[in-house]
Amino acid sequence: MGRKREKDCDRCCKSANTLYRVQFDESGQWQFVCDLCWSIVRQNNPHYVYGGTWKAHKK
């Protein structure tokens, strides 16, 4: 049986089983954000770069 995998959102610190790897500020650092934070940081953001999706359940 698989183990339960979760990570915390780098922005709001809530635990999630799906996170988006993004850059969204001048620092250019990659961060993992949850669904809610992802919808906020990508809107009208010239620094936004999508870098993939992390999922708790791998195929």
VENLIN-V563970 format. One record per pair of residues at least 4 apart in sequence whose C-alpha atoms are under 6 Angstrom apart, sorted by the first residue. I is the first residue (numbers start at 1). J is the second residue. D is the distance in whole Angstrom. If there is no record, write none. Layout:
# VENLIN-V563970
<<I:J:D> <I:J:D>>
This chain:
# VENLIN-V563970
<<5:56:5> <6:16:6> <6:17:5> <6:56:6> <7:15:5> <7:16:6> <8:13:5> <8:14:5> <8:15:4> <9:13:5> <9:14:5> <9:32:6> <9:33:5> <9:34:5> <10:32:6> <10:33:6> <17:55:6> <17:56:5> <18:54:6> <18:55:5> <19:32:6> <19:33:5> <19:34:5> <19:53:6> <19:54:5> <20:32:5> <20:33:5> <20:53:5> <21:31:6> <21:32:5> <21:51:5> <21:52:5> <21:53:6> <22:30:5> <22:31:5> <22:49:5> <22:50:5> <22:51:5> <23:28:6> <23:29:6> <23:30:5> <23:48:5> <23:49:5> <24:47:5> <24:48:4> <25:47:5> <33:37:6> <33:38:6> <34:38:6> <42:48:6>>
